[in-house]
Amino acid sequence: MLAGIWIIRAMDFGLGLAISGGWNYSAGYTLGGALVLFGLTARVAPHYKGLVGILAFAVALIAFVAANPGGYLVGTVLGIIGGSMIWARGEKKPRRAKGTRSVSDDSTHGEDTT
C-alpha cells in the first residue's frame, strides 16, 4: 500500500489533467491505485495472496516505466518488496515442543511388526 501511495504522491499534476491527458498522465494514478487495492485485498482476503502478490510485483515493474520513473524508483522498489512479501506469506506451522514425539515416533521405532 505504501508503494501505491508513494507513486500517486509523485505525480506532479492534478487529477483533472490525468483524466484528460491520456495514459502518460494517468499511469501513476492507475498503477498506484492498483497497488493500494492489492495491498488492501491481501489484508482483507488472505486466500488471494498468491495472485495478489504476483500482480502487485508486475504492476510495480510496470510503474517503473510508466509512472514518472516508478515514483522516483522508491515506489517501484517498495512495490517489488511488498509484492514479494505478500506472495511469500504463508500460514504459520505450529512448532513441536522439545521432548515430544511426532506421529512417526511410535514404540516400534520403524521396525516391521508383521
matplotlib code that plots the C-alpha trace (Angstrom):
import matplotlib.pyplot as plt

x = [0.0, 2.9, 4.3, 1.0, 0.7, 4.2, 3.6, 0.4, 2.1, 4.9, 2.5, 3.2, -0.1, -3.8, -6.4, -8.1, -5.1, -4.6, -8.2, -8.0, -4.3, -4.2, -2.1, 1.1, -0.7, -3.0, -0.5, 0.7, -2.8, -3.9, -0.9, -0.6, -4.3, -3.9, -1.0, -3.1, -6.0, -3.8, -2.5, -6.0, -7.1, -4.2, -5.2, -8.9, -8.9, -5.6, -6.6, -5.9, -2.3, -0.7, -2.5, -2.3, 1.4, 2.3, 0.0, 1.5, 5.0, 4.1, 2.3, 5.4, 7.6, 5.2, 5.1, 8.9, 8.5, 5.1, 4.6, 7.2, 10.0, 8.1, 7.6, 11.2, 12.3, 11.2, 7.6, 8.8, 11.3, 8.6, 6.1, 8.5, 9.4, 5.8, 4.5, 7.2, 6.3, 2.6, 3.3, 5.7, 3.4, 2.1, 0.3, 2.5, 3.0, 2.8, 6.2, 6.7, 7.7, 11.1, 10.9, 7.6, 7.2, 5.9, 3.4, 6.2, 7.9, 6.0, 7.0, 8.1, 10.9, 10.4, 10.5, 8.1, 5.6, 4.1]
y = [0.0, 2.3, 1.9, 2.9, 5.9, 6.9, 6.6, 8.6, 11.3, 11.5, 12.8, 16.5, 17.4, 17.4, 14.7, 16.7, 16.7, 12.9, 12.2, 14.3, 13.8, 10.1, 7.2, 9.2, 11.4, 8.8, 5.9, 7.0, 7.2, 4.0, 1.9, 3.5, 2.8, -0.8, -1.3, 0.2, -2.1, -5.2, -4.3, -4.0, -7.2, -9.1, -7.8, -8.4, -11.7, -13.5, -16.5, -14.5, -13.8, -15.7, -13.9, -10.5, -10.8, -11.7, -8.9, -6.4, -7.4, -7.0, -3.6, -2.3, -3.2, -1.6, 1.5, 1.9, 2.6, 4.2, 6.3, 9.1, 6.5, 4.5, 7.2, 8.1, 4.5, 4.4, 3.3, 0.6, -0.8, -0.8, -2.4, -5.2, -5.9, -5.7, -7.9, -10.5, -10.4, -10.9, -13.8, -15.5, -15.1, -18.4, -19.9, -20.4, -24.0, -25.0, -25.8, -29.1, -28.7, -30.2, -33.7, -34.6, -37.4, -37.0, -39.3, -41.4, -41.9, -44.8, -47.8, -49.9, -47.4, -48.1, -51.9, -54.0, -55.5, -58.2]
z = [0.0, 0.8, -2.7, -4.3, -2.1, -3.0, -6.7, -6.5, -4.5, -7.1, -9.7, -10.1, -11.7, -10.8, -11.3, -14.0, -16.2, -15.5, -16.7, -19.9, -20.7, -21.6, -20.4, -19.9, -17.3, -15.7, -15.3, -11.9, -10.5, -12.1, -11.2, -7.7, -7.1, -8.2, -5.7, -2.9, -3.9, -4.0, -0.5, 0.9, -0.8, 0.7, 4.1, 3.8, 1.8, 2.5, 0.5, -2.6, -1.5, -4.4, -7.1, -5.5, -4.7, -8.3, -9.7, -7.3, -8.3, -12.0, -11.5, -9.6, -12.5, -15.0, -12.8, -13.2, -16.9, -17.0, -13.9, -13.5, -13.2, -10.7, -8.2, -8.5, -8.1, -4.4, -5.3, -7.6, -5.0, -2.3, -4.7, -5.6, -2.0, -0.9, -3.7, -2.9, 0.8, 0.0, -2.3, 0.1, 3.2, 4.4, 7.4, 10.4, 11.2, 14.9, 16.4, 18.2, 21.8, 22.7, 24.1, 22.5, 20.0, 16.5, 14.9, 13.3, 16.6, 18.0, 20.0, 17.0, 16.1, 12.4, 12.6, 10.7, 13.2, 10.8]

ax = plt.figure().add_subplot(projection="3d")
ax.plot(x, y, z, "-o")
ax.set_aspect("equal")
plt.show()
